[in-house]
Amino acid sequence: MKVPRRNTAITAQFFQQTKGTELTEVLIVGCGPVGSVCALILAQAGVEVTVTDRVEETPMDLRASTVHPPTLEMLDSIGLAEPLIAQGLKAPVYTFRDRASNETFRLDLGEIADRTCFPFRLQCEQYKLVNLAISQLRSLSNVSLQFGCTLRAVEQGADRVRATVECADGEKTIEARYMIAADGASSVVRRALDIGFDGFTYPEAYLCYSTLLPLEDHISGLSLVNYVSDPEEWLVLLRAPSAWRVLLPVDSEGDSDAYLGDAFKDGVFARLLSKDLPVETVHRTIYRIHQRVAERFVDGRICLAGDAAHVNSPIGGYGMNGGIHDAFNLCRKLLAILLDGGSPELLGQYDRQRRGVAHSFVQAQTMDNTKAMKEGWGTKRDSQRASMAEIVADPAKRRDALYKQAMFKSLDDEGAIA
């Protein structure tokens, strides 16, 4: 990524205008995968960055564990791909399976190795990416990391954003030229700006188990990534470095304690493995899933990114990846503005491009994927099988499917938006 030259006059003027508060060029609220990546992109280019997060340390969040090829390319440009790959599992092949017939269709990202030097999905827990980014950020003198700090208020004027944050040592004010809100689906910043978050919540809740049991020893034909369709109980089976993860829907109005109990867990695995086998889990959780997009990603000098801007079903692994794509698109534009005197109108292009892709690709694709998993093949078994068989048998259609699922098409779509 080409870094524009710094316009020192503009920077000096800003820092001379206000005293008695903490000053920075970009304030990033939230230090998850999107916020930490934004911080690293900007800081490596020489921008003064302050990052705040309400937690004291990185949560061991297991929900996002897939990194797609173009995301690895982006992370490679800031020195994160190689160490992240070293902590993950390469998954070039992913499998679609019909649970009733056990029929499988496999797609291999190795077929698009001419397009990317990372022809695989990387299975790696998101907290490892965050910790790698934070480790690099701690080594940079132009970065201030402030954990355990809660945003209380935000306001903006013609040339700056002012945030009030409460930390362990009391309340303070931080002023910045720009703010990035990467503070998650319940974004305090988005709410403070009264930005609508339109969409819907799925009627089902998602139950996720993590187990050390080697599922590949009990289910033939498993790859590291498996989508198992069924109208009664669809499943996603993902191998992460630490464990197998089993994701399935449950009634959101049901008894959560029962779903998290041993009896329900034993039933799930008995059906999955077709035998009674004692299965221990190292983690169990239930969460609700939403499909929502913010009505705008930019409000003056404040920009939303990641889950603060859009949330979606996890089927396909597009949530965190889409957020990182937000980060690179947005930070390229902020660098042009901050370091080379580029027009702030570039942020309008960020809004059009990433909000457009959120609607046209991430939302549409994840809803289609989820619908297919929920409905299973059912009465459409013959047509679904024919369609999948046609894709697998036709090199051109297979390549198109791989290109789309790997998120390259979404980036092509983004580039086509002025």
N, C-alpha and C positions, 0 to 999 in steps of 0.2 A: 504494500500500500504506500503510495507516494505521499510524503508528509510535506504540507506547505511550509514555507518559511515563516518564522514568527514576526509579527508586526509589533515591535517593542514599544512604539509610541502609544498605541492603543492600550496595551497592557498597563504601562506606567500611569497613564491618565486615570484608569479605573482605580488602581490601588492608592492613588493619592487623594481620591475624593472623599473617602469615608474613614473615620477613626473611631476607636472604641468598640469595634466589633471584629470578629474573625472574618477575614476576606479570602476569597478563593475565586478562581475563574469559573470552575464548574463544581457545583454541589450535586452529589449523587445520593439519593435517598434509597437505601436498600443495597445490601452487599451479597446478594445471591449470585447465581451464575450470570445474569444479565448485568447487574450493577457492577460486579467485580470486573467483568470483561470490558464494559464501558470505561471504567477507571483506568484499566491497563492500556487500552488503546490511546486514550488521551494523555496519560502520564508519560508513556514512552515517547510521545511526540513533543514533550516539554511543557504541557499544559499543567497549571496548578489545579490540583483536584482535592476535594474533601469528600469523604464517603462516610455517611452515618448509617447505623443500623441499630434497631431496638434490641437485638440479641447480643449477648456477650461473646458468643462463639458460633461457628458454623453448625447449623443443625444437621444431624445425620439423616437427611431427607432421602428416602429411597424411591420416591415416585418417578423421577426422571432418570433414566439410565441409558438412553439411546442417543448417540451422536452421529448424525448423518454425514456423508462425504463432503458436501460443500461447507458444512460447519467446521469440519476438521481442517479444510483448506484455510478458512478464516483464522482459526485458532493457531494454525501453523505460522501465520504472518506475525503473531505476537509471542511466539515461542512457547505455546502451550500444548501443541498437538503431540509432539514427541514424548514429553513426560506423561501426558494423559494416556496415550496409547500404551505406554509401559505399565500402566496400572489397570488396564482394561482387557477386554476380550474382543478380538476381531471376528465379526460375524458377516462374512460375505454372502451367505445363503440365508434366506428366510422362507418359511413354509406356511402355506394355507392348507388347512385340514378340515374335512367334513367329519364331524364327530360320529355321526350315525354310521357312515360307511367306512370311515377311517381312510378315505381316499385323500391323497396329498398332492399338492402342486408346489414345486420349488422354483424360486427365482434366485439367480446368482449375480451379485453386483460385479463380479469379476468380468462380466461381459461389457461393462462400460469403463474398463481400465484405460481405454484410450482417451477418456474424458477427464479422469481424475487420478491423481497419484494415491488416493485413499479409496480404493474400490471395495469398501466394506462399511457396515455399520459398526461403530464401536460401542460395546456394552460396558458402561462404566458409570458408577453412581455419581450424581451431580455434585455432591459435596467434595469429591476429589478435585473436580475442576475448580470449584470455588477456593479450596485450600491452596491449589497451585497458583492461582491468580493472586491471592492475598500474600503468599510468600514473595512473589515478585514485587508486589506493591510496597511491601515493607522495606524493600531495598532501595526505594526511590525517594529522594529528598523532597520532591515536589508533591508528595502525597500525604494527606492527613487521614488516618483511619480512626474513626470515633465510634466504638461499639458501646452498646448499652445506652444509646441516646435515642429518645423518642421525639418525633416531630410533633410540635404542639400548634404551630401556626405558620402560614406562608402567605406572603404578599409580594407583589412585584410592581416596579415602576418602569419608567421609560428605558432605563439602562441597567437595571439589576433586579435580582430576586432576593428577598429577605426571608430567612427562615428562623423561627424560634424553636430551639430544641432543648429538651431536658435530659441532662446526663447525671451521672452519679454525683458530680461535684456541683450541681446546680443548673440553673437555666442560663442559656446564652443565645446570642444572635449570630448567625452566619449570613454574610452577604456574598452573592456570586453573580457573575455575569449571566450564567445560565444554570438551570437545574434539570437534572434527569430524574424522573420518578420511576424507580425500578423496585418499588416496594410491594409488589405482589397483587394478587387478585382483589384484596380488600384495601387497596391503595388509599392511604390517608391523603396523599396529594390529590389524587383524582377526585375524592370526595370533597376536599376543601375547595376545589375549583368548580364543583358542581357539574362535572362532566358525566353525561349519561353513559350507562354501561348496558346497552341493549342486548337482548338475546333470551336464552331460556336455560332452565335447569333440568337435567334429565330426571325422569321419574324414579330411576333406579339409583341406588347407592352402589359404590364399587368396594368390594372386599378384596384385600390383597394379603396373601400369605408369602412369607419368605421361608424357604426350607433348604437345609443342607443335603437332603436326600438326592442322590444322583438320578433324576427323573429319566435321563437317557438310558439307564439300565433297565427301566421298566416299561418304557413306551418306545416302540420301534420308530425309526425315521425322524426323530427329533433333530431339529437344528437348534442354534442358540436363540432364535427368534421364531415363535410359532403362534399363528392365529387360528384358533379352533372355533369354527362356526357351529351354532346349534340353537334352535328356537327355545329350548328348555334351559340350557345352562352353557352359554358360550364361555370361552376361556382365552386368555392370553398367557402363554408360557414363555418367560424370558429368562435367559441365563445371564446373571450379572456376576462379576468376579467373586462376590461374597456369598451368593446363594442363588438358587432358582426362585423366581418370583411367579406366583400364580395369581392372576387377576380374574375376577368373575363378578357378575352383577347380583345384587340382592335387593329385596324390597326395602325401599327407603323408609317405609312405615313399619317395618318389622322390628323385632327385638334385637338391638345391637349387641347386647350382652350375649344373647344366644348365638348370634352369628360369629362372635369372637370366641365362643366356647369350644371345648374339645369335641363335643358330640357333633356339632355342625361341621367342624374341620375334618373329623374322621369320615363323615359322609361324603364330603367333597373329594377327598383323596381316594376313597373306596371306589367312587364312580370314575374318577380320572384314571386310576391304575387298574380298574376291573378286578380288584382283589382287596381283601382286608389286610392292611399292612400298617403297623404303628408308624406314624409320621410325626416327627417333631418339627415345630416351626420356631424360627428365631425372631420372627416379627409378625404381628397381625395388626391390620388397621382397616377402618372403613372411612370413606370420604365421598362427598357429593361431587358431581361433575357438571360443569356449566359450559355453555357455548355463548360467549359474549364478546362484543367488540365495542370499545369506547367510541363515542360519537365524534371525537377528535383526538388526535395524538399530540397536538401542539396547542398550547395556550400562551401566547406571548413568548416569554423566554423560558417557559417550562415545557418539557417534552416527556411523554409517557413512553415506556418501553417494556417489553416482556409481558408478564401476567397483569401488570397494571393497565396495559392497553388491550389485551385480548387473552381469553382463556378458551380452552377447547377440550374435547374428549382426548384421552391419552392414546387412543388406538391409532398407531402409526408413528408415534414418537415425534410429533411436530411441535409441541408446546415449547419446551426449552430451546429447541433448535430455531424456531421462529423468533423467539426472544433474542437469541444471539445474532440472528440476521438483522433484527431491529438495531441492535447495538452497533454493528459495523456500518450500516447505512447511516444512522444518526451521527455517529462519531466522525465519519468522513466529512459530513457536512459541517459539523461543529469545528473541526480542524480548519476547514476552508474559511470559516467565518472568523475564528479566533486568531489564526496564525497568518492569514493572507488577506484579511480585509474583505472576505466574501460577503455577499448580501445575506442578511437574515432571512430573505425569502427562500433560501435553500431549505429552511425548516418546513416550509409549506410543501416542498417536494417530498421531504421525508414523510409527512403526513399522508400525502396522496399515494405514495408508493407502498408504504408498509400497511396502511389501513386498507388500501385496495387489495393487496395480497392476502391480508388477514381474512377478508371477505371471500375473495375469488378462489383461493387455494386452501389455506389452513382450515377455515371453517367448513367449506364445502367438502373437502377431502375427508376430514375427520368425521363429519356427519355421515358421509357415504360409508366409510369404513365401519363405523359403529352400527349403522343400520344393517349392513351385511352380516356383521357378527351376531346381532340380536335376532334377525330373522332366520339365520341359517339358510340352508338351501331349500328345506321344506318342499312345498309344492313346486318351487322353481328349480328343483334339483337338476333336471335335465338341461335347462337353459343355462344355469350357473356353471354346471360342469362343462358344457360345450364352450362357454365363453372363456373359462380358465384354460381349458385344453387348447383352445385356439391361440391364446396368448403364449402359452408355454411352447407350442409347436412352431410358432412363427417368429423368426429372429427379429424382424422389424417391430412387431407388436410387443415382443418381450423387451426389447430395448426401450421402447416408448414407456412401458410400464415401470421399468427400473428407473428411468430418467425422472419420471414423475414422482414415484414413491421416495426417491432419494432427495427430492426437493430442488433439483436443478431447474425444473420447469418453473417453479415459483419465483426463482431469481431471474429467469428470463422474462417472466411477466412483470416483475418489479422494474427491470431495466427499460421496459417498453412504455412505462408511465412517465410522462413529462413532469 
